Amino acid sequence: MSVMDPRLTPARPDLAASFLKGQVEADRFVDPVEAVCVISANPIRRGADRKAGMDDQLLFGDGFAILEETDGWAWGFSRRDGYVGWVEMSGLSRDVWTPTHRIASLRAYAFCEPDFKTAPTGLLSLNSRVAISKTEGRYAHAEGLGWIPHEHLETLDSTASDFVAVAEAFLGSPYLWGGKESLGLDCSGLTQMALMAAGVDIPRDADQQEAHLKAIWTDVTDQMQRERGDVVFWPGHVGILTDSEHLLHANAHTMDTTLEPFAEAEARIRAKENPVRTIVRPR
């Protein structure tokens, strides 16, 4: 059988998704049970333990396909980017709804009434998805959540015109491995969220993103001229050029999302035996 990426393959020796029958070996195959994330961010962990490492997150409204439940945990995969892992059931609901809008600002509050002076019912991150059922004045009602100002919402088919500007909004956000929200995100989480807001869905991790974007964008690695919007890949790292000389990236060196001269970042990373591997540019 061909080698499959374990990050995106919901299969273990004892259990696998039914659609993988014939592709992997497992003791039993089960049909996914659909659920949806109903909290601001739900970690996808390597084990059924809060101390287990986080490799990805579900944002509010993201679907999760459950293959197993045990002791308050669900094992399965994200319907947004396919990432496999363990998620706490307390942050999921089987009452799945169809989203109509996405959060278009870095963060947005929902309120219990269509009034910003009332109690907030949730704080959502960019690219969270909600189902709007009705509107009142400047507010829209999100099912199961509350009232959100129209200023923070866009329909699902509406996209940001400049993914670099979206990424720049995360400047100063703390670094968090596996995160993809302004309260904490990593290098590939930043790239994924910025491009997603612009209508470009890419995989979760840097190596996956590199392969995906090389196939749909222009490889400019060997060109001398750099431009705003170039995406730079090192082994295990990715950043976005805001102009020909500056790099925006979430990184463990400064432990935040920072903007620094590209030449300085490149030299520092190269000194750790990690030269630039690929630079791609939107077509």
WOVENHU-V923923 format. One record per residue. N is the residue number from 1. RES is the residue in one letter. PHI is phi in whole degrees, -180 to 180 (* if undefined). OMEGA is omega in whole degrees, -180 to 180 (999 if undefined). BURIAL is # if it has 24 or more other C-alpha atoms within 12 Angstrom, else .. Layout:
BEGIN
N_RES_PHI_OMEGA_BURIAL, N_RES_PHI_OMEGA_BURIAL
END
This chain:
BEGIN
1_M_*_-179_., 2_S_-71_179_., 3_V_-76_-179_., 4_M_-115_-180_., 5_D_-65_-178_., 6_P_-64_179_., 7_R_-67_-174_#, 8_L_-120_-177_#, 9_T_-118_-178_#, 10_P_-76_-178_#, 11_A_-147_173_#, 12_R_-132_178_#, 13_P_-57_-177_., 14_D_-97_-171_., 15_L_-158_176_#, 16_A_-153_177_#, 17_A_-67_-175_#, 18_S_-60_-178_#, 19_F_-72_177_., 20_L_-96_180_., 21_K_-60_-177_., 22_G_93_179_., 23_Q_-108_179_., 24_V_-134_175_#, 25_E_-103_179_., 26_A_-159_179_., 27_D_-65_179_., 28_R_-151_180_., 29_F_-121_-177_#, 30_V_-130_175_#, 31_D_-79_178_., 32_P_-64_172_#, 33_V_-107_-174_#, 34_E_-79_176_#, 35_A_-142_180_#, 36_V_-137_178_#, 37_C_-75_-177_#, 38_V_-121_172_#, 39_I_-125_-175_#, 40_S_-55_179_#, 41_A_-153_-178_#, 42_N_-121_-177_#, 43_P_-64_168_#, 44_I_-100_-171_#, 45_R_-107_-180_#, 46_R_-80_179_#, 47_G_-152_-179_., 48_A_-84_-175_#, 49_D_-160_180_., 50_R_-65_177_., 51_K_-89_179_., 52_A_-71_-178_., 53_G_-61_177_., 54_M_-101_179_#, 55_D_-111_-178_#, 56_D_-163_176_#, 57_Q_-136_163_#, 58_L_-94_172_#, 59_L_-97_-179_#, 60_F_-53_179_#, 61_G_92_178_#, 62_D_-73_177_#, 63_G_-82_176_#, 64_F_-137_-180_#, 65_A_-94_-177_#, 66_I_-87_176_#, 67_L_-111_179_#, 68_E_-156_173_#, 69_E_-123_177_., 70_T_-158_174_., 71_D_51_176_., 72_G_84_180_., 73_W_-121_176_#, 74_A_-123_174_#, 75_W_-107_-178_#, 76_G_178_-176_#, 77_F_-148_179_#, 78_S_-70_176_#, 79_R_-78_-180_#, 80_R_-81_-178_#, 81_D_-128_173_#, 82_G_80_-174_#, 83_Y_-68_-176_#, 84_V_-99_175_#, 85_G_169_-177_#, 86_W_-105_-179_#, 87_V_-133_177_#, 88_E_-71_-179_#, 89_M_-64_-178_#, 90_S_-62_179_., 91_G_-99_-179_#, 92_L_-119_173_#, 93_S_-138_175_#, 94_R_-85_176_., 95_D_-81_-174_., 96_V_-79_179_., 97_W_-124_-179_#, 98_T_-93_-180_., 99_P_-69_178_#, 100_T_-119_-175_#, 101_H_-137_174_#, 102_R_-127_174_#, 103_I_-76_-175_#, 104_A_-103_177_#, 105_S_-103_-177_#, 106_L_-59_175_#, 107_R_-147_-180_#, 108_A_-149_175_#, 109_Y_-88_165_#, 110_A_-108_-176_#, 111_F_-122_-177_#, 112_C_-72_176_#, 113_E_-135_178_#, 114_P_-75_-175_#, 115_D_-161_-177_., 116_F_-68_178_., 117_K_-88_179_., 118_T_-90_-175_., 119_A_-68_176_., 120_P_-73_180_., 121_T_-112_179_#, 122_G_-179_177_#, 123_L_-125_-172_#, 124_L_-106_-179_#, 125_S_-99_173_#, 126_L_-48_178_#, 127_N_76_169_#, 128_S_-64_-176_#, 129_R_-120_-176_#, 130_V_-134_176_#, 131_A_-108_-179_#, 132_I_-89_-177_#, 133_S_-106_-179_., 134_K_-162_179_., 135_T_-130_176_., 136_E_-150_-178_., 137_G_61_-178_., 138_R_-88_-176_., 139_Y_-117_175_#, 140_A_-124_-178_#, 141_H_-93_178_#, 142_A_-95_-178_#, 143_E_-56_177_#, 144_G_73_-176_#, 145_L_-135_-178_#, 146_G_151_-173_#, 147_W_-100_-177_#, 148_I_-121_177_#, 149_P_-60_180_#, 150_H_-57_-177_#, 151_E_-60_-177_., 152_H_-99_-174_#, 153_L_-118_169_#, 154_E_-140_174_#, 155_T_-67_-176_#, 156_L_-62_-179_#, 157_D_-89_177_., 158_S_-92_-176_., 159_T_-130_176_#, 160_A_-71_-177_#, 161_S_-83_-174_., 162_D_-138_-178_., 163_F_-66_178_#, 164_V_-67_178_#, 165_A_-63_176_#, 166_V_-63_180_#, 167_A_-62_-179_#, 168_E_-63_179_#, 169_A_-66_180_#, 170_F_-85_-177_#, 171_L_-53_-180_#, 172_G_93_178_#, 173_S_-64_-178_#, 174_P_-67_178_#, 175_Y_-80_177_#, 176_L_-147_179_#, 177_W_-58_179_#, 178_G_87_-178_#, 179_G_-84_176_#, 180_K_-149_176_#, 181_E_-136_-174_#, 182_S_-68_176_#, 183_L_-79_178_#, 184_G_163_179_#, 185_L_-155_178_#, 186_D_-109_-172_#, 187_C_-61_-178_#, 188_S_-76_174_#, 189_G_-64_178_#, 190_L_-62_-180_#, 191_T_-64_-179_#, 192_Q_-62_-178_#, 193_M_-68_-179_#, 194_A_-65_-179_#, 195_L_-72_178_#, 196_M_-61_179_#, 197_A_-62_180_#, 198_A_-92_176_#, 199_G_87_179_., 200_V_-113_179_#, 201_D_-85_179_#, 202_I_-130_180_#, 203_P_-66_-172_#, 204_R_-82_-171_#, 205_D_-98_-172_#, 206_A_-59_-179_#, 207_D_-66_177_#, 208_Q_-67_179_#, 209_Q_-64_180_#, 210_E_-59_-180_#, 211_A_-64_-178_., 212_H_-67_-176_., 213_L_-73_176_#, 214_K_-61_-178_#, 215_A_-80_-175_., 216_I_-119_179_., 217_W_-113_-180_., 218_T_-95_177_., 219_D_-80_-178_#, 220_V_-117_-177_#, 221_T_-55_-175_#, 222_D_-90_178_., 223_Q_-85_-178_., 224_M_-80_-176_., 225_Q_-80_177_., 226_R_-108_-177_#, 227_E_-137_171_#, 228_R_-58_180_#, 229_G_99_173_#, 230_D_-66_178_#, 231_V_-109_-172_#, 232_V_-108_-180_#, 233_F_-117_165_#, 234_W_-109_171_#, 235_P_-60_178_#, 236_G_83_-179_#, 237_H_-150_179_#, 238_V_-150_177_#, 239_G_-148_-176_#, 240_I_-123_176_#, 241_L_-81_177_#, 242_T_-89_170_#, 243_D_-161_-175_., 244_S_-68_-172_., 245_E_-126_-175_., 246_H_-128_-177_#, 247_L_-115_173_#, 248_L_-105_179_#, 249_H_-159_170_#, 250_A_-84_-172_#, 251_N_-150_-178_#, 252_A_-83_177_., 253_H_-72_178_., 254_T_-99_-179_., 255_M_60_174_., 256_D_-159_175_#, 257_T_-92_-170_#, 258_T_-129_175_#, 259_L_-114_-178_#, 260_E_-145_177_#, 261_P_-56_-178_., 262_F_-59_-178_#, 263_A_-61_-180_., 264_E_-69_180_., 265_A_-64_-179_#, 266_E_-62_-179_#, 267_A_-66_-180_., 268_R_-64_-178_., 269_I_-71_178_#, 270_R_-63_180_., 271_A_-63_177_., 272_K_-94_179_., 273_E_64_176_., 274_N_-127_178_., 275_P_-72_175_., 276_V_-56_-178_#, 277_R_-104_-176_#, 278_T_-149_170_#, 279_I_-129_-180_#, 280_V_-122_-177_#, 281_R_-134_178_#, 282_P_-57_179_#, 283_R_-83_999_.
END
